[in-house]
């Protein structure tokens, strides 16, 4: 017995020593200094260009009858007017419903890159805005309007940078493609059409860069420095409708369990049975990067995830929605439909959920899991639309190092980290032809500004817009 106790004590002490040593060694990795190219930008032109972009009401709707196609054509004509050197020196093809694919030939064609953005926007409830959403008003150093952050700012940044460099006789080392879609907000097929066209031509991009994470602060426990979060993968998304039929009738003689009541029970069961905890590669990479900048107590956890995974599972449940979403498939009940009168039993009732799929979860096994949870054969489940999680991109490569270097040259002092995108983007389509698809919106965004995306009073500081142009110019130099 004494031997067993001694062995347990020895094992326990050894475990403590190992975890502490690993935490002590878990420090930031030294990185080479970055060099920024100095640019003399015409800030007045840049501001004027994006203001005109905002004034094009390129609003996407799933109901095509609501789309004003003339506004989309107006935007495309605006690009030709505002960026004449690009249209003179780069090939332009229209692909799919709204796709624009520019080809800027470089000194070599062996390792082409793709810079992406979309020029459609979500609708704006202007009565809730402090200023009109489509006039591009400038006030207190900020440009107001739908699309200033998502993503006419990045499209503007790409075009301004290329126009600036072409004017100075610059030729990129490798071919560069600019890939712009006008139906990203409605999960349209334009970007997929562009990728198919490139695939048919045998073009496999060495790197793809689209919208995604940004430069943010206080998003990771124990880290005070600003962090540049670059998405190396994104969760999937699926919409599932739960429907139940009945005889309907008058509410004065209801059945013991109404259709709406049985659906409500199904909703309760779904919320009582969350999806399992998963620690995927993008999240592990983020912990491995940002955890090195935390305090020592937190470094003990992040340096020893093999031991503290159960603790992390608990922390993810109690620390908030974003941390939880990084490690679980989420299921949000978003819509319900039944009778339109208080005294009428609906002949049909339904509710809808949106799942954000993580890791090994996919549309089919998520649907089957929900069906098992509901346990009611009279409730039909139907997948309305969706996509599975994307592949995870490589970060052990020169392209990732170049991207990190450029970010740090434009924003000295930031911590660059891999990240899992919780939302979906057009870039997922490029995973078919490239294993280096990165998602980064090159701007500093506060929590308030991030909430403006798809929300009210969307606006961008002029200084942030100019930084976006600087980033793309420096990125193009390195491609």
N, C-alpha and C positions, 0 to 999 in steps of 0.2 A: 504493500500500500504506500509506503514511504517513497518507493521508487516511482510509482505512478504519479504521486503528487509532485515529486521533484521534476519529472518529465514534463508534466503540464505546466509547471511554473517556468521551467526553462524555455519551453515553446512559446509561452505568453511573452516572456521578456524578450526573446529573440524577435518575435513579431513586432513588438514595440520598437526595438532598435532598428529593424529593417525599414519600417514605415517612416521613422524619424530621419534616417539617413537618406532615404529616397526623397523626402520632402526638402532636405537641406540641399540636395543636388538638383532639385527641380527649380531651376532658375532660367531667366530669359536667355535665349540663344543669341550670341553676338551676330550682328549683321553688318554687311559692308555699307559704307556711306553711299548715299545716292546723290547724283548730280542732276540739277534741274536746268533745262534750257531756258535762257532768258528770252522773253517774247515782248514785242511792242504791239499790243493789241489795240484795235480801234473799238473802245468800249461803247462809244455812242452808236456805232453801227450794230454791234452785237445786241444791244438793248432794243434798238429799232427793229431788228430782224425778229426777235422773239415776240415783241409786241404784235407784229403783224401775224405771226403764227397763231397767237392766242385769239386773234380776231376771226380766224377761220373756225367755224363751229363744227369741227369734225367729231360729232357725237355719235357713238355707236349705240345701236339698239338691237336686241335680239329679234324684234319685229322689224323686218327690212322696210316695211312701208313707212316707218317713222324716220328713216335715214335720209338726210338731205345730201345726195351725192354731189350736188354742185359745190358744196362747201369743201368736200374732199378734193374735187378737181381744182378748186381755187387754191387750196394748200399746195398741191403739186405744181401748179403754175407759179406760185410764189417762190418755191425753191429754185426754179429755173431762172426767175428774175433776180433773186437775191444772191445767187451763187453761180455767176456766169462762168467762172474759171473751172469749176467742177464739171459743169455741163459741157464745157468745151474739151476738157482733158480726160474725162472719165466716161466710160460707156454706161448707158442707162437702159435698163429693161423694165417693163411693167409686167409683173407676174401675178397670176391669180386675180382676185377681185380688186385689191388695193396695193399690191406689193410694188415696191421700188427697190431695184437692185443695181447699185452703182459698182463699177469695176475700175479701180485705180491701179493701173499696171505699175509694177515695181521693177527693180533690176533683176529679180528672179521670180519664178512662178512656183518654186518647189514647196514653199511653206506659207501659203496665203492665210490671212486673218480676216475675221468678220467683226465689224462693229455694228451693233444693233440698237434699234429704238422703235417705238411705235408712235404714230401721230394721231390716232383716234383717242378720244377721251370719254369718260363717263358723263352722264347728264348732271346738271347742276340745278338744285332748287334755289333759284336766284332770290326768292323772297327771304331766304335764310342767310343770304350773304350781306356783308356790310357794303360791298361795292359790286358793280356788275361783273359777271363771271367771264364775259367775252369781249371786254373792251381794252384789256391790257393797260389798266390804269397804273401809273407810277406814283408812289407816295412814300415818303420817309425812307427812300433807298430801297424800296421793294416793288416788284412787279406783280400785280394781282391778276389772277385768271385761272380758269380751269386748264390744266395741262402744264402749268409752270413747273410743277414737280414731277408729274407723271404723264408722258415723258418728253414733252416738247423741249424741255431744258437740255436733256442729253442729246436729242436729235440736233438741236441748235448747236450744242457744243461740238459734235462731230463735224458738222458742215462748216462751222466757223474755223475750226482748226485746219481742216483740209484746204479751204479756200485761202487761208493765210499762208500755208506752206507752199501751195502751188504758185501763189503770187511771187514767192521768193525762189522759185525754181527748184524746189525740193522734189526728189523722186524717192519713194520708199524703197527699202531694201527688198521687200517681198510684196507681192500683190495684196491689195486690201479691198475688201468688199464692204459696202455699206448696205445693210439689209433693213428696210423699213416697212412695217406693216400698218394697215389702217383698220384692223379689226381684232387687235389683241384683247381688248376689253370684253369681247363677247366670245372668246375662244374660237375665233374664226380660223379658216383653213389657209389663209394667205401665206403665213410663215411656213407652214408645212409644204405648200406648193413651191416656195422658193428653195427649201432644202431639197426637195425632190429634184428640182432642176439642177442644182449643184451636184447632187449625187449622180444624176444621169451623165453629167460631164466629167465624172471622176474626180471632182474637187473635194478634198478632205482637209478642212481648215486646221492649221496648227494651233489656232486659238480663236475662241468666240467670246465676245464681251457684250453683255446685255445689262439691263437694269437689275437691281437687286438690293443688297445691303448698302449701307451708307456709312459715313463717319459719325459715330454716336458716342455719347458719354453715359456712364453709370448704368450700363446694361449687363454688367457681370459683377458678381459679388467680390468685393475687395479690390476692384480695379478702378482707379481714379483717372487714369489717362484716357484720352479719346481713342476709340477703337475703330478701325476701318474693317468692317465685316464684309467679306466677299463670299457669296454663295457658291458652293461647289456642288450642290444638289438642291432639289426642291421636293417638297411633299406633293403627293398626288391629290386629286380632288374628285369627288364623285357626289352627284345629287341622286338621292333615292326617294321615291314616292311610296308611301304606305296608303293603300286604298281598301275600303270596305263597302260592300253593297248591302242594302236592306230593302224591306218593303216600303219604307217610309211610313207616312200616316200622320194622325193627329196626336199631339202631345198629351191629350187627356187620357189616352190608353197606351202608355209606353210599355215596351218589354222590360223585363227586369234589368237587363244590361243593354243600354242603347249602343248604337254604332259609335257615336262620339265617345261614350264612356269606355268602350273596349279599346278604342284608339288611344284614349288618354292613359289607360292602363299600360298599353304598349310603350308609350312615351316614358312613363315612370320607370318601367323595367329597363329601357335603353339607358336612361341616365343613371340607374343604379348599378349598371354593369359596364364601366369604362373599359376601353381597350388596354391591353397589356403594356407594360413598360418595355421600351427598347432603347438601347444605346447604340445609335448608328455611327458610321464612320465620320460623317461631317461634324457631329456633335462631339465625338471623342477628340477629333482634331482641334475643335474650338476649345475644349477643356484643356487640352495639352498645350495650347498656345497661351490663352488668357489666364489659365490657372497659375502659370509661372509668375504672374505679376500680382497675385493675391497675397494676403498676409499669411504668416507661417501656418496658422491653424487651418486655413482653407487649403494651403498647399499640401498639407498632410492628406487631405481627402483627394484632391485632384491628381496627386502623384501616385496614389494607391487606389485607383478605381477598381482594381481587381478585388480589393478587400472591402471598399466602402460603397460598392454598387447598391446594396440594400438601403444604405443611408441616403444615397442620391435619389433613390426611388421615392423615399418618404419626402425628401426636400422638394422634389418636383411636384408633389401633390399639394403641398402647403404654401409654396413660395409665390404662386401666381400663374396666370393663364399662359404667359409666353414661355416660361420655363417648363411648364407642364406640356405645352404643345411641342416642344423640342424633343420630347421623349415618349410621346404617346400619339397614336391616331386619335384625333378628336372627332366628336360627333355632335353637331349643333342642330337642334330642332328649329327650323327657320320659318315654316309656313304651315297654316292649318286652313281647312275649308270644310264647311258643313252647311247646315240650313241657314237661310237668310231671314228666317222668321222665328220668333220665340216659341210659337205654338205649332211648329211643323217639324216632324222627324225627317231628317234628310234621307233620301233614297241612296245617296252616296256621300261618303265623307272621306277626308284624306288629310294627311300631314306629310310634310317634306323635311328631309334632313340633308345637311351638307357635311360630308366627312372629309377631313384632310388626312390622307393616308401616309403612313410612315413605314419605312424599312420594308419588311417582308409582307406587310398588309397590301392587298390589292383590291380592285373593285369586286371581283367575284367572291373571294373569301370573306371580305367585309360584309357583303350582302348575306352570305350564308350564316355568318355569325349573328347578325341582327335577326335573321329569321328564327334561329334557335332561341334567342333571348325572348322574342315576342311570344312564341309558343301559341299562336292562334292561326289555324289553317285558313280561316276566313279572311284574314288580312293578306292582301297581295302586295308583294314588294316588286317595284320596277325601277331599274336603273334608267334615269332620264338622260344623263350625260356624265362624262367624267374622263379622267386620265389617271394612270398609275404613277407612282413615284418615279422621278427621273433617275438615271444612272448617276453615280458619283464621279466627279472629274478628278483627274490626276493633279497632285500638287508637288510631286517629286519630279519636277521638270523645269527647263529653262523658261518656259512661258510664264509659269507661276512666279518665278524669281523676278522676271522682268516686270510683271504687273505689280508685285510688292515694291520693287525698287522705285517705280514711277510714283506710286501712291505716297511713299515716304519722301520723295523729292518735292512733291507739291504740298504735302502736309507734314513737315518735319515733326518728329516726336510721337506720331501716332503708332499704335500697335496694329499691325495687319494680321488678321486672323481668318481662317476658314469659317464657314457658317452654313447652317441649313436654312434655306428659304422656306418660310411657312406658307407663302403665297405661291401662285403659279405664274409663269411667264412664257412668252413665245420661245425662249431659248431652249426649252425642253426638246423641241423638234430637232435642234442641231445635235443632240446626243446621238442621233443616228449616224452622223458622219464625223463626229469629233469627240474625243475623250478629254478635251480641255475647254469646257464651257464654263465661263465664270460670270457671276451675276453681281454687279457693283454699280451703284449710282454715285458718281463722283461728286459728292457734296456733303457738307456738314449739316445734319438735320437734328434739331432738338425734338423732344417728345411731342411738343405742341405742333411742330411742323410736320412730323410723321403722321399725326392725326388729321392733318389737312388733306392728305392724299385720299381721294374719293369722298372727302368731307367738305365742309363749308370754308370759305375765305382762303382758298389755296393761293399761295403766293411764294415768291422766291426772292431773297435778297440779291441785289445786283452783284455784290461781292462774291456770292456763291456761284452765280452764273458765270462770272469771269473766271473763277477757279475751275469750273467745269471745262471751259475752253482750254485753259492751260493744261489740264490733265490730259485731254485727248491729243493735244499737240505733242506733248511729251511722250505719250503712249505711241503715237504714230512714228516718232523718231526711233523708237526701240523695236518696232515690228519688222 
